[in-house]
């Protein structure tokens, strides 16, 4: 019984870690997209 519970807890922790990693990646991607948009708008501003 205890072993099963421990396994479940470990699985839950792993799932949480995976979700956190995915969220971090998404946040980084969003930041990169924002930076790219800022660069593009800056270039457009310079050209015009």
N, C-alpha and C positions, 0 to 999 in steps of 0.2 A: 504493500500500500504506500509506504513512505517513498519507496523508489519511484513509483509511478507519479506521485505528487511532485517529487524533485524534478523528474523529467519534464512534466508539464510546466513547472516554473521556469526551467531553463529555456523551453521552447517559447514561452511568453516573453522572456527577456530578449531572446534572439529576435523575435518578431518586432519588439519595441525598438531594438537597435537598428534593425533593417529599415523600419519606418522613419526613424530619426535620420539615418543616412540618406534616404530618399528625399526627405524634407530639406536637408542641408544641400543636396545636389540641386534641387529645384530652386532653392533660394539663390545659390551661386549662379545658376543659369539665368534667373530673372535679373540679377545684378549685371551679368554680362550683357544681356539684351538691352538693359537700360543704358549701359556704357556705350554700346554700339550705336544706339539711337542718338545719344548725345553727340558722339563723334560725327555721325552722319549729318545731324542738324548743324553742327559747327562748320562742317565742310560746305554745306549748302549756303550757310550764312556768309562764309568767306567768298564763295564763288559769286554770289549775288552782291 
